[in-house]
Amino acid sequence: METAEIRRRWLSFFESRGHTVVPSAPLPFDDPNLLFVAAGMVPFVPYFVGQETPRWPRATSVQKCVRTPDLDEVGRTSRHGTFFQMNGNFSFGDYFKHGAISYAWELLTTSQREGGYGLDPERLWATVYEDDEEAISLWLELSEIPRERIVRRGKKDNYWHMGIPGPGGPCSEIFVDRGPEYGREGGPAVDEDRYMEVWNLVFMQYQLSAVRAKDDFDVAGPLPARNVDTGMGLERMASILQGVDNLYEIDEVFPVLDRAAELAGKTYGANPSHVAAQSHPDDVRLRVVADHVRTCLMLVGDGVTPSNEGRGYVLRRMLRRAVRSMVLLGVDEPTMPQLLPVSMERMSRSYPELRTDFDRISQVVYGEEEAFRRTLASGTTILDTAVDRIKARPQAPQRLSGEQAFTLHDTYGFPIDLTLEMAAEQGVEVDEAGFRRLMAEQRDRAKADARAKKTAHGDTHAYRRVADAIGHDVEFTGYDEVVSEGRVAGIIRDGETVEMAGAGDEIELVLDRTPFYAEGGGQLADGGLVELANGAVIDVRDVQRPITGLIVHRARVVSGEVTPGVLAHAKVDIERRRSISRAHTATHMVHKAIREAVGETATQAGSENAPGRFRFDFNAQHAVPATVLRDVEAKVNALLLEDLPVHAEIMSQQQAHDIGAMALFGEKYGSRVRVVSVGDWARELCGGTHAQRSGQLGVVKLLGESSIGSGVRRVEALVGGDAYSFLAREAAIVGQLAELVKARPEELPERISGMLGRLKDAEKQIAAVRQAQVLGAAPGLVATARDIGGVTFVSHDAGHDVSADDLRALVLEVRHRLGNDRPVLVSMAAVSKGRPLAIVATNERAREAGVKAGAFVRTAARRLGGGGGGKDDIAQGGGSEPGQVSAALGAVEDQLRARSS
């Protein structure tokens, strides 16, 4: 049974039993505690922790997940993969243990002909929490599993929580016995390679007040409502139903592995073992490639781009692991163009958007592989240099230190396994233990930082209390009005609800309805005033949505007293709103124009819409030429003149897709979406506020384009009055320049270019004359030469405004004129651009006698208040004390005299 069919049967089974099918959330989930969705229940956490009221009593999903803590285990076990899909069914205060167990048993054991998975009941085992007698009784009642195949396990294995205070409860796991060829007999507690877990049923029924470890926590009491959270690993079930050894060999993964083996000239499974941990290193590397290529496909598909931090770093690391695995398999050519399309073909059966967006995805992945191959080349050079230095000292240990290996890995991205292999080829060991210690220290620091940042999904109890008191979502009226009447629904100060606030207090004010736009979708929040019926005045400075359905005004009480229930007159700062709305509309138009000019892969990667200006980030591997930016600007401004209507419509996601509306990666959309259109030209899913017509934008001026990370470019622009002011200033500057050079504005580029050319020629002539003048002093300086201890010595203060190049030329000319018949030392100093410098030169005979320039110039530089160095034949130094030039030259002479004595 193909993986896509297993997925389809899951959703069909639970939908037919009253569950709402919820689409998968994007992998880069909007949660401060997570880089990616790491479990199927993550999108439902607000319901489980009580932040939001569940939208349905029952739900089911197949959630895309990425989990990376066990990255080094990928390929080495049958259980670890970075990307996986979690089938889940959820009950929010509806059915509990009886329903969860009966549904699981029915789906697993119903024949495939009748829509189930058709597993043999004789192969199934269940584990339960050690004192969960109810679960044991239900398994005996509802299934055919005998008591001896129901195993009690402790908190580490069969108690679930999020790792932080919140909901938790016992769980029951379902295992499939894969047979004696996979390991020892005795059940899941004995061998989890033979007995593979496929489904976990979590019975969420307690509130945990403190969580110190997986098996160390405090139970505060029962939850108000008992919930069910289950997860079945889709890949694990596929490996069972497809009769393969591990998740790397299922239909969605193996084609990539097979293609990688073909490229490498390897035979997968040449040294067969049913146990992944006993696999040949080549098989492990092929599995890493297959797993990571698929994960990278899915991450880039959901809008993640490679970078050096956060989600982008995880993506970059996995892409590099896949590339380096192919290198270790002996493939020196780029391989992603051969592997990524294979993964897309398989995964697009469940996620068709991967096919339609493949041009963008492949551009990002191929560009990153190319960049990493350059890193590998430079890292190889650095490693070879380090090895050469080690081998140059045959008496010392032939060993690369852990610090050197760690620097190669951490600074240059050079993988440790390549370091180990390449060093071994040259007969050099690597202090792998030292490397692992440094890596562990780095991981510990990262974990400590993560723990420090981890919260119980924010302290939202005050917001929840206000939301519950209102009894409905706060009504946003700002699409249609900027002034509205409402009522004070709640006041929050210092994280707690209060009954009164006075003048000077910083508060979070909640109204039952408001025209103020809360920051979101790249658009900054509105500002303005709220005037209460009792005369109080509140200055609104920021507006946010801390939980779904609640709009909070962060404000300062200007005068009077604020109390709940008072009528409120809310007034948005209209000029700020209009200015931001113009910027937001301009962002949509620039987005569309850039995609038309650069290609459909130039999708939005972020934005900020502020009063009169915006910045727009988009995916692109290369800089956008200035000529293309000018075309984009011209296109947008031409459409402003057409005064296109800007309007918003509410429709289904499918309708939005059918009319070509753009959706942004990482955004969460409901079943009904708001589509903003600029005429019939630009359409985008958007919850922001906009101008009513394109002509209201006035003018859009693009200020420039730059890189903000690998594969991401940024355009910054001005809109309306800000753009006009900028252009007016530029026009004034152009006018001044035209007046100065006596030319028409259109002649300025040619005229100024000619002037710069002539200026450059004049500077060259002046430099030549100056150098000739400086060198003209050489014959006279030769005549001043003195003998000090058998060394011909010349010392000269060249004065001020002599460049370092001219001084060096004079020193070399004097040395040349003095010849090589006897030792020569020439010492000169000058002040260039207010800073002193000294140059010392010696000839070959002097160096043979041990007179070296570097030692003497350091003496001079110390007197100048600085330092210096160079080669034995010529060296330069400088400092910060121009008044010490004579003293510096004298110090060189003293050093030479001391040497001769």
C-alpha positions in Angstrom: 0.0 0.0 0.0 1.5 3.3 -1.1 2.1 6.0 1.5 -0.3 8.4 -0.2 -3.0 5.7 0.1 -2.3 5.1 3.8 -2.7 8.9 4.3 -6.0 8.9 2.4 -7.4 6.0 4.3 -6.6 7.7 7.6 -8.4 10.9 6.8 -11.3 9.1 5.3 -11.7 6.7 8.3 -11.9 9.5 10.9 -13.9 11.9 8.7 -16.5 9.2 8.4 -16.6 9.1 12.2 -17.3 12.7 12.9 -13.9 14.2 12.8 -13.2 17.5 11.0 -10.2 17.2 8.6 -7.7 19.9 9.4 -5.0 20.7 6.8 -1.4 20.4 7.8 0.1 23.6 9.2 3.3 24.9 7.5 6.5 23.5 8.9 7.9 26.8 10.0 5.3 27.2 12.7 4.5 30.5 14.5 5.6 29.5 18.0 8.4 31.1 20.1 9.4 27.7 21.4 9.7 25.9 18.1 11.6 26.2 14.9 9.4 23.7 13.2 6.2 21.7 13.8 7.8 18.7 15.6 4.6 16.7 16.4 1.2 16.3 15.0 -0.5 17.9 18.0 1.5 21.2 17.8 -1.2 23.2 15.9 -3.7 22.1 18.5 -1.7 23.2 21.5 -3.7 26.4 22.1 -6.8 24.2 22.6 -5.1 21.7 24.9 -3.6 24.4 27.2 -6.8 26.5 27.3 -5.6 29.5 25.3 -8.3 29.1 22.8 -11.7 27.4 22.6 -11.6 24.3 20.3 -13.3 24.9 17.0 -14.5 21.3 16.8 -15.1 18.5 19.3 -13.2 16.1 17.1 -10.4 16.6 14.5 -8.0 14.6 12.4 -5.0 15.6 10.4 -1.8 14.4 8.6 0.7 16.9 9.9 4.1 17.6 8.2 6.8 17.5 10.9 10.5 18.1 11.2 12.5 16.9 14.2 16.3 17.4 14.3 17.7 16.7 17.8 18.6 13.1 16.7 20.2 14.3 13.4 23.3 12.1 13.9 21.1 9.0 14.3 19.5 9.4 10.8 20.4 6.3 8.8 21.7 4.4 11.7 18.3 3.2 13.1 15.0 2.3 11.5 13.2 4.9 13.6 14.9 8.2 13.1 14.1 10.5 10.2 14.1 14.3 10.1 10.9 14.8 8.0 7.9 12.7 8.9 4.2 12.8 8.6 2.1 12.3 11.8 -1.4 11.0 11.4 -3.5 12.2 14.3 -7.0 12.1 15.7 -8.0 14.5 18.5 -10.8 14.8 20.9 -11.4 18.0 22.8 -13.6 17.1 25.7 -15.5 14.5 23.6 -14.5 10.8 23.6 -11.7 9.5 25.8 -9.9 6.2 26.3 -12.7 4.0 25.1 -13.1 5.9 21.8 -9.3 6.2 21.2 -8.6 2.5 21.7 -11.6 1.3 19.8 -10.9 3.5 16.8 -7.2 2.4 16.7 -8.0 -1.2 16.9 -10.7 -0.9 14.2 -8.5 0.9 11.7 -5.5 -1.2 12.2 -7.2 -4.6 11.9 -10.0 -4.0 9.4 -9.1 -5.7 6.2 -7.6 -3.6 3.4 -10.5 -4.6 1.2 -12.9 -2.9 3.6 -10.8 0.3 3.9 -8.5 -0.6 6.9 -4.8 -1.4 7.2 -5.3 -5.1 7.6 -2.7 -5.9 10.3 -2.7 -9.3 11.8 -3.9 -9.0 15.4 -1.4 -11.7 16.4 1.4 -9.3 15.6 0.1 -6.4 17.7 1.3 -5.4 21.2 0.1 -2.6 23.5 2.0 -0.7 26.3 0.2 1.2 29.0 1.2 3.4 31.9 2.1 1.2 34.9 -0.9 2.0 37.0 -3.5 2.7 34.2 -5.9 -0.2 35.0 -8.6 1.4 32.9 -6.5 1.3 29.8 -5.6 -2.4 30.4 -9.3 -3.3 30.9 -10.3 -1.4 27.7 -7.6 -3.2 25.6 -8.8 -6.6 26.9 -12.4 -5.6 26.2 -12.1 -3.9 22.8 -9.2 -5.8 21.1 -8.0 -9.3 20.7 -4.6 -8.6 22.4 -4.2 -11.0 25.3 -3.0 -9.8 28.7 0.6 -11.1 28.1 1.0 -8.7 25.2 -0.2 -5.7 27.2 3.0 -4.3 28.8 3.1 -1.9 31.8 5.8 0.8 31.5 6.9 3.8 33.6 6.8 7.5 33.2 9.8 7.6 30.8 7.9 5.5 28.2 4.2 5.9 28.8 3.5 9.4 30.3 3.2 12.3 28.0 3.7 16.1 28.6 5.2 19.0 26.7 8.3 19.4 28.9 6.8 22.5 30.5 3.9 23.1 32.9 0.6 22.3 31.2 -1.5 19.4 30.3 -0.3 15.8 30.5 -1.4 12.3 31.1 -0.7 8.6 30.6 -0.4 7.1 27.1 -0.8 3.8 25.5 1.4 2.8 22.6 0.8 0.2 19.9 3.6 -1.9 18.5 3.9 -4.3 15.6 6.1 -7.4 15.9 8.2 -7.6 12.7 9.4 -11.1 13.4 12.5 -12.9 14.8 14.7 -11.8 11.9 14.6 -8.2 13.3 15.7 -9.0 16.9 15.0 -10.6 20.2 11.7 -11.9 21.4 10.1 -10.5 24.5 8.1 -7.4 23.5 8.8 -3.6 23.2 10.6 -3.4 26.5 13.2 -5.9 25.2 13.8 -4.8 21.5 12.2 -1.8 19.8 13.8 -2.7 16.5 11.8 -5.9 16.3 8.8 -4.4 18.0 8.2 -1.1 16.2 5.9 1.5 17.7 3.3 2.7 15.2 0.7 4.6 17.2 0.7 6.5 20.5 -2.6 7.3 22.2 -2.3 10.1 24.8 -4.9 10.5 27.4 -4.6 14.1 28.4 -6.3 14.4 31.8 -4.1 16.2 34.3 -2.6 19.7 34.8 1.1 19.5 35.5 2.4 22.3 37.7 6.2 21.7 37.4 8.2 19.6 35.0 11.8 18.9 35.9 12.4 15.9 33.6 10.6 13.3 31.5 9.8 11.3 34.5 10.0 14.0 37.2 7.0 16.3 37.5 4.2 17.5 39.8 0.5 16.9 39.1 -1.6 19.8 40.2 -4.9 18.2 39.5 -7.4 17.1 36.8 -8.0 19.1 33.7 -11.5 20.7 33.3 -12.0 18.6 30.2 -10.3 15.3 29.2 -8.7 15.3 25.8 -7.3 12.7 23.4 -4.2 13.3 21.3 -2.9 10.5 19.1 -0.1 10.1 16.7 0.6 7.4 14.1 3.9 7.7 12.2 2.9 7.6 8.6 6.4 6.4 7.5 6.5 3.7 10.1 3.1 2.4 9.0 4.3 2.5 5.4 7.3 0.4 6.2 5.1 -2.2 7.9 2.5 -2.3 5.1 5.1 -2.3 2.3 7.2 -5.0 4.0 10.5 -3.1 4.1 13.1 -2.9 6.8 12.9 0.8 7.6 11.4 4.2 6.7 14.2 4.8 4.2 13.0 2.0 2.0 9.3 3.1 1.6 7.9 4.4 -1.7 8.3 8.1 -0.8 12.0 7.8 0.2 13.6 4.8 -1.6 13.6 6.2 -5.1 15.9 9.0 -4.0 18.2 6.5 -2.2 18.2 4.3 -5.3 19.1 7.2 -7.6 21.9 8.2 -5.2 23.3 4.7 -5.2 23.2 4.7 -9.0 25.1 8.0 -9.1 27.7 6.7 -6.6 28.1 3.3 -8.3 27.1 1.6 -5.1 24.7 -1.3 -4.4 22.4 -0.6 -1.5 22.2 -3.5 0.9 25.3 -5.3 -0.5 26.0 -6.3 3.1 22.5 -6.9 4.2 21.2 -6.7 7.8 17.6 -6.3 8.9 18.9 -4.2 11.8 19.7 -0.7 10.7 22.4 -0.3 13.5 24.4 -3.0 11.8 24.4 -1.4 8.4 27.4 -0.8 6.1 28.6 2.8 6.2 27.7 3.3 2.6 24.1 2.2 3.3 23.9 4.7 6.2 25.1 7.5 3.9 22.6 6.6 1.2 19.8 6.8 3.8 21.1 10.2 5.0 20.9 11.4 1.5 17.4 10.1 0.9 16.1 11.5 4.2 17.7 14.9 4.0 16.8 15.5 0.3 13.1 14.9 1.1 13.3 17.1 4.2 15.0 20.0 2.3 12.3 19.7 -0.4 9.5 20.1 2.2 11.2 22.9 4.1 12.0 25.0 1.0 8.5 24.2 -0.2 7.1 25.8 3.0 9.2 28.9 2.5 12.4 28.2 4.5 15.6 29.5 2.9 19.2 28.6 3.9 20.9 31.0 6.4 23.3 31.0 9.3 20.6 31.1 12.0 17.3 29.5 13.1 15.3 27.6 10.6 17.6 28.5 7.8 20.6 27.1 9.6 18.8 23.7 10.1 18.0 23.6 6.4 21.5 24.5 5.5 23.0 21.9 7.7 20.8 19.1 6.3 21.5 20.2 2.7 25.2 20.1 3.5 25.0 16.7 5.2 23.3 15.3 2.0 25.9 16.8 -0.2 28.9 15.7 1.9 27.4 12.2 2.1 27.4 12.0 -1.7 31.1 13.2 -1.6 31.9 10.5 0.9 30.2 8.0 -1.5 32.7 9.2 -4.2 30.5 11.6 -6.2 32.3 14.9 -6.9 29.7 16.5 -9.2 26.6 18.4 -8.1 23.9 15.8 -7.3 20.8 17.8 -6.2 19.6 18.3 -9.8 19.5 14.5 -10.1 17.9 13.8 -6.7 15.5 16.6 -5.9 13.2 16.0 -8.9 12.9 12.3 -7.8 11.7 13.3 -4.4 9.3 15.9 -5.8 7.7 13.3 -8.0 7.0 11.0 -5.1 5.9 13.7 -2.5 3.7 15.7 -4.9 1.2 12.8 -4.9 0.2 14.0 -1.4 1.4 17.6 -1.8 0.7 18.8 -5.4 1.9 22.3 -4.6 5.5 20.9 -4.7 5.2 20.4 -8.4 3.7 23.8 -9.2 6.4 25.5 -7.1 9.3 23.4 -8.1 11.1 26.1 -10.1 11.6 28.2 -6.9 12.4 25.2 -4.7 15.0 23.8 -7.0 16.7 27.2 -7.5 17.2 27.6 -3.8 18.5 24.0 -3.3 20.8 24.0 -6.3 22.3 27.3 -5.4 23.0 26.1 -1.8 24.7 23.0 -3.1 26.9 25.1 -5.4 27.9 27.3 -2.5 28.7 24.4 -0.2 30.9 22.8 -2.8 32.9 25.9 -2.8 33.1 25.7 1.0 34.3 22.1 0.7 37.0 23.2 -1.7 38.3 25.9 0.6 38.0 23.7 3.7 40.0 21.0 2.0 42.8 23.6 1.4 42.7 24.7 5.0 42.8 21.0 6.2 45.7 20.2 3.8 47.7 23.2 5.1 47.1 22.1 8.7 48.2 18.5 7.9 51.3 19.8 6.1 52.4 21.7 9.2 51.9 18.7 11.4 54.0 16.5 9.1 56.7 19.1 8.9 57.3 18.3 12.6 58.0 14.6 12.4 59.1 14.5 16.1 55.8 15.8 17.3 52.5 13.7 17.5 51.0 13.3 14.0 47.6 14.5 15.2 45.1 17.2 14.3 43.8 18.8 17.5 40.2 18.8 18.5 40.2 22.6 18.4 41.4 22.6 14.8 38.8 20.0 13.8 36.1 22.0 15.6 37.1 25.3 13.9 37.0 23.6 10.5 33.5 22.3 11.3 32.1 25.4 13.1 33.7 28.2 11.2 34.1 26.8 7.7 31.2 24.3 7.7 33.7 21.4 7.1 32.1 18.1 8.3 34.0 16.0 10.9 33.6 12.8 9.0 35.4 14.3 5.9 38.1 15.7 8.3 38.6 12.2 9.7 38.7 10.5 6.4 41.0 13.0 4.6 43.4 13.2 7.6 43.6 9.4 7.8 44.4 9.3 4.1 47.5 11.4 4.9 48.5 9.4 7.9 47.3 11.9 10.5 45.0 11.2 13.4 42.3 13.5 14.6 41.6 14.2 18.3 38.0 13.1 17.8 37.4 13.0 21.5 38.4 16.7 21.8 36.2 17.6 18.9 33.2 15.7 20.4 33.8 17.5 23.8 33.7 20.9 22.1 30.6 19.9 20.2 28.9 18.7 23.4 29.8 22.0 25.1 28.3 23.9 22.1 25.1 21.8 22.3 24.8 22.3 26.1 25.0 26.1 25.6 22.4 25.9 22.9 20.1 23.7 25.1 20.6 26.1 28.0 19.6 29.0 25.8 16.6 27.1 24.5 15.5 26.3 28.1 15.9 29.9 29.1 13.7 31.0 26.2 11.1 28.2 26.7 7.8 29.3 28.2 4.5 27.7 28.8 3.3 29.2 25.5 3.4 32.6 27.2 1.5 33.7 30.2 -1.8 34.4 28.6 -4.2 33.9 31.6 -5.1 37.6 31.8 -5.9 37.7 28.0 -7.9 34.5 28.3 -9.9 35.9 31.2 -10.8 39.0 29.3 -11.7 37.0 26.2 -13.9 34.7 28.2 -15.6 37.7 29.8 -16.4 39.2 26.3 -17.7 35.8 25.1 -16.9 36.5 21.4 -14.1 37.6 19.2 -13.3 41.4 19.4 -14.9 42.9 16.3 -12.4 44.7 14.0 -14.3 47.5 12.2 -11.2 49.1 10.6 -11.8 47.9 7.1 -14.8 50.2 6.8 -14.2 52.9 9.4 -11.5 54.7 11.3 -13.8 55.9 14.1 -16.1 53.7 16.0 -18.0 53.3 19.3 -17.3 50.5 21.7 -17.1 49.6 25.3 -14.1 48.9 27.6 -14.1 45.1 28.0 -10.9 44.8 30.0 -7.8 46.4 31.4 -4.5 44.6 31.8 -1.5 46.1 33.7 1.7 44.3 34.4 0.2 41.0 33.2 -2.8 41.1 35.4 -6.4 42.3 34.9 -7.3 45.4 36.9 -10.5 47.2 37.6 -9.1 50.8 37.2 -6.2 52.7 35.7 -5.3 56.3 36.1 -3.4 59.1 34.4 0.2 58.1 33.6 -0.5 54.3 33.7 0.8 52.1 30.9 -2.0 49.6 30.2 -3.3 47.1 27.7 -6.8 48.1 26.8 -9.4 45.8 25.3 -12.5 47.1 23.6 -15.4 44.9 22.5 -15.0 46.4 19.0 -12.3 48.5 17.5 -11.2 50.2 14.3 -7.5 49.9 15.3 -5.5 47.5 13.1 -3.3 45.1 15.1 0.2 44.5 13.8 0.4 41.6 11.5 1.2 40.4 7.9 4.1 42.9 7.8 1.9 45.9 8.5 2.7 48.0 11.5 -0.1 48.7 14.0 -2.4 51.8 14.0 -2.0 54.5 16.6 -4.5 57.1 17.8 -6.8 58.0 20.7 -9.6 56.4 22.7 -11.9 58.8 24.5 -14.2 57.5 27.2 -17.7 58.7 28.1 -16.3 59.7 31.6 -13.8 62.1 30.0 -10.7 59.8 30.2 -8.3 60.0 27.3 -6.0 57.1 26.3 -3.1 57.4 23.8 -2.8 54.2 21.8 0.8 53.4 20.7 0.6 49.8 19.6 -2.0 47.2 18.9 -1.5 43.4 19.1 -3.3 40.1 19.0 -1.8 38.1 21.9 -4.4 35.2 21.5 -6.8 34.4 18.7 -9.9 36.6 18.8 -8.5 39.3 21.1 -7.2 42.7 20.0 -5.2 44.6 22.7 -4.3 48.3 22.6 -1.0 49.0 24.3 -1.5 52.5 25.5 -0.9 55.2 28.1 -3.7 56.9 30.1 -3.3 60.6 29.4 -6.0 61.8 31.8 -9.0 60.5 33.8 -9.8 57.1 35.0 -10.3 53.9 32.9 -12.8 51.4 34.2 -14.5 48.3 32.6 -17.9 48.8 30.9 -17.4 52.5 30.1 -18.4 53.6 26.5 -15.4 54.3 24.3 -15.0 56.5 21.3 -12.0 55.1 19.3 -10.2 57.3 16.7 -7.5 56.0 14.5 -4.7 58.4 13.5 -6.0 58.8 10.0 -2.8 60.1 8.4 -0.7 57.3 9.8 -3.3 54.7 8.7 -3.5 56.2 5.2 0.3 56.3 4.9 0.7 52.7 6.0 -2.2 51.5 3.8 -0.5 53.1 0.8 2.8 51.4 1.6 1.0 48.0 2.0 -0.7 48.4 -1.4 2.6 49.4 -2.9 4.2 46.2 -1.5 1.6 44.0 -3.3 2.2 45.9 -6.6 6.0 45.7 -6.3 5.7 42.0 -5.4 3.7 41.3 -8.6 6.0 43.5 -10.8 9.2 41.7 -9.5 7.7 38.3 -10.2 6.8 39.4 -13.7 10.3 40.8 -14.3 12.4 38.1 -12.5 10.3 35.0 -12.6 7.7 33.2 -10.5 10.3 32.0 -8.1 10.7 35.5 -6.7 8.1 35.0 -3.9 7.8 37.2 -0.9 10.0 36.2 2.1 8.9 39.0 4.4 7.9 42.7 4.5 7.4 45.7 6.7 4.8 48.3 5.8 5.4 51.6 7.7 4.2 55.1 7.2 5.3 56.3 3.8 7.9 53.5 3.3 8.2 49.8 3.0 10.7 47.0 2.7 10.0 43.9 0.7 12.1 40.7 0.9 11.9 38.1 -1.8 13.6 34.8 -2.8 16.3 35.2 -5.5 19.7 33.6 -5.9 21.2 36.6 -7.6 21.1 40.4 -7.5 18.4 42.1 -9.5 20.1 44.3 -12.2 19.5 48.0 -11.8 17.8 48.1 -15.2 15.3 45.5 -14.1 14.6 47.5 -10.9 14.0 50.6 -13.1 11.5 48.6 -15.2 9.7 47.4 -12.0 9.5 50.9 -10.7 8.2 52.2 -14.1 5.6 49.4 -14.3 4.2 50.1 -10.8 4.0 53.9 -11.4 2.3 53.4 -14.8 -0.4 51.4 -13.0 -0.7 54.1 -10.4 -1.7 56.5 -13.2 -4.4 54.0 -14.3 -6.0 54.5 -10.9 -7.0 50.8 -10.5 -9.6 50.0 -7.9 -8.3 48.1 -4.9 -10.9 45.8 -3.3 -11.1 42.9 -0.9 -13.2 39.7 -1.2 -13.8 36.8 1.2 -13.7 33.4 -0.5 -12.6 29.8 -0.1 -9.0 28.9 -0.4 -9.7 26.9 -3.6 -11.4 29.9 -5.1 -8.4 32.1 -4.2 -6.1 29.6 -5.8 -8.3 29.4 -9.0 -8.1 33.2 -9.6 -4.3 33.2 -9.1 -4.1 34.8 -5.7 -0.7 34.7 -4.0 -0.4 33.1 -0.6 2.6 33.7 1.7 4.7 30.9 3.2 4.4 30.4 6.9 1.1 32.3 7.1 -1.9 30.5 8.7 -5.1 30.7 6.7 -8.6 29.5 7.6 -11.0 27.8 5.2 -12.2 31.3 4.2 -9.6 33.8 3.1 -9.5 37.5 2.3 -8.1 38.3 -1.1 -7.0 41.8 -1.9 -6.9 42.8 -5.6 -5.3 45.7 -7.4 -7.6 45.9 -10.5 -7.3 42.5 -12.1 -3.5 42.6 -12.0 -2.2 41.8 -8.5 -4.1 39.4 -6.2 -2.9 38.3 -2.8 -4.2 36.7 0.4 -4.0 39.5 2.9 -5.6 40.7 6.1 -4.1 44.2 6.0 -5.6 47.6 5.2 -5.1 49.2 1.8 -5.7 52.3 -0.3 -9.0 52.4 -2.2 -7.4 53.1 -5.6 -3.9 52.7 -6.9 -3.8 56.4 -7.8 -3.9 57.3 -4.1 -0.3 56.0 -3.8 0.9 59.1 -5.8 4.3 57.8 -6.6 6.5 54.8 -5.6 10.3 55.2 -5.5 12.5 52.1 -5.2 15.7 53.1 -3.2 17.7 50.0 -4.0 18.1 46.3 -3.7 20.5 44.3 -1.6 21.2 40.8 -0.1 20.0 40.0 3.4 21.0 36.3 3.4 21.6 33.4 1.1 18.9 33.4 -1.5 17.0 36.4 -0.1 17.0 39.9 -1.5 15.5 43.1 -0.1 14.0 46.1 -1.9 13.4 49.3 0.1 11.0 52.0 -1.2 9.2 55.2 -0.5 5.5 55.9 -1.2 3.4 59.0 -1.6 4.6 62.2 0.1 7.8 60.6 1.3 8.6 59.5 -2.3 7.8 63.0 -3.6 10.1 64.6 -1.0 12.9 62.3 -1.9 12.5 63.0 -5.6 12.3 66.7 -4.9 15.6 66.6 -3.0 17.2 64.6 -5.8 15.9 67.2 -8.4 17.3 70.0 -6.4 20.7 68.3 -6.2 20.7 67.6 -9.9 19.9 71.3 -10.5 22.8 72.4 -8.4 25.2 70.1 -10.2 23.9 71.2 -13.6 24.5 74.9 -12.6 28.0 74.0 -11.3 29.2 72.2 -14.4 27.2 74.4 -16.8 25.3 71.6 -18.4 21.8 70.4 -18.9 20.6 67.7 -16.5 20.6 65.0 -19.2 24.2 65.9 -20.0 25.4 65.4 -16.4 26.5 61.7 -16.6 28.7 62.3 -19.7 30.1 65.7 -18.4 30.9 64.4 -14.9 32.4 61.2 -16.3 34.7 63.3 -18.4 35.7 65.5 -15.5 36.5 62.5 -13.3 38.6 61.0 -16.1 40.6 64.2 -16.5 40.9 64.4 -12.7 42.3 60.9 -12.6 44.8 61.7 -15.3 45.9 64.9 -13.5 46.3 62.9 -10.2 48.6 60.4 -12.0 50.7 63.3 -13.5 50.9 65.0 -10.1 52.0 61.7 -8.5 54.6 61.2 -11.1 56.0 64.7 -10.6 56.0 64.3 -6.9 57.8 60.9 -7.0 60.4 62.4 -9.4 60.9 65.2 -7.0 61.3 62.8 -4.1 63.7 60.5 -6.1 65.6 63.6 -7.1 67.0 63.7 -3.6 68.6 60.3 -3.9 72.0 61.4 -5.2 72.4 63.9 -2.4 71.4 61.4 0.2 74.0 58.9 -1.2 76.6 61.5 -0.6 75.6 61.7 3.1 76.3 58.0 3.7 78.4 57.2 6.8 80.2 54.1 8.0 79.0 52.7 11.3 80.8 49.5 12.3 81.4 48.4 8.7 77.8 49.2 7.6 77.1 52.0 5.1 74.3 53.9 6.8 71.9 56.6 5.4 69.3 58.3 7.6 66.8 60.9 6.3 63.7 62.8 7.5 61.6 63.3 4.4 59.3 65.8 6.0 55.5 66.1 5.7 53.0 65.1 3.0 55.2 62.3 1.6 53.2 59.2 0.8 54.3 55.8 2.0 54.8 54.7 -1.7 57.0 57.7 -2.4 59.1 57.1 0.7 59.5 53.4 -0.1 60.6 54.3 -3.6 63.2 56.8 -2.3 64.5 54.2 0.2 64.9 51.6 -2.5 66.5 54.0 -4.9 69.2 55.0 -2.3 69.9 51.4 -1.5 70.3 50.6 -5.2 72.7 53.5 -5.7 74.9 52.3 -2.8 75.3 48.9 -4.4 76.1 45.5 -2.9 79.9 45.7 -2.4 79.5 46.2 1.4 76.6 46.1 3.9 74.0 48.8 3.5 71.2 50.0 5.8 68.9 52.9 4.7 66.5 54.4 7.3 64.0 57.1 6.4 60.9 58.6 8.1 58.1 61.0 7.1 54.7 62.2 8.1 51.9 61.2 5.7 48.4 62.5 6.3 49.2 63.5 9.8 50.6 60.1 10.8 54.3 59.2 11.1 55.9 56.3 9.2 59.3 54.7 9.0 60.9 52.5 6.4 64.1 50.6 6.7 65.9 48.7 3.9 69.1 46.5 3.9 71.0 44.9 1.0 72.1 41.3 0.6 75.5 41.8 2.2 73.9 43.4 5.3 71.5 40.5 5.7 74.4 38.1 5.4 76.0 39.9 8.3 72.8 39.6 10.4 71.5 43.2 9.8 67.8 42.7 9.1 65.3 45.5 8.3 62.5 44.2 10.5 64.4 44.4 13.8 65.4 48.1 13.1 62.0 49.3 11.9 60.4 47.9 15.1 62.8 50.1 17.1 61.7 53.2 15.1 58.0 52.3 15.3 58.1 52.0 19.1 59.4 55.6 19.3 56.6 56.7 17.0 54.0 55.1 19.4 53.1 52.1 17.2 54.5 49.0 15.7 55.8 47.5 12.4 57.3 44.7 10.6 58.0 43.2 7.2 60.7 41.2 5.4 64.4 41.1 6.2 65.2 43.3 3.1 62.6 46.0 3.7 60.2 46.7 6.5 57.7 49.5 7.4 56.3 50.8 10.7 54.2 53.6 11.9 52.6 55.2 14.9 50.6 58.1 16.3 53.3 60.6 17.4 54.5 62.7 14.4 56.7 64.8 16.7 59.0 61.8 17.3 60.3 61.3 13.8 63.8 62.5 14.6 63.9 60.4 17.7 62.8 57.4 15.7 65.6 57.8 13.2 68.1 58.4 16.0 67.0 55.2 17.7 67.8 53.2 14.5 71.3 54.7 14.4 71.8 54.0 18.1 70.8 50.4 17.5 73.3 50.0 14.7 76.1 51.5 16.7 75.3 49.3 19.7 75.5 46.3 17.4 78.9 47.2 16.0 80.3 47.8 19.5 
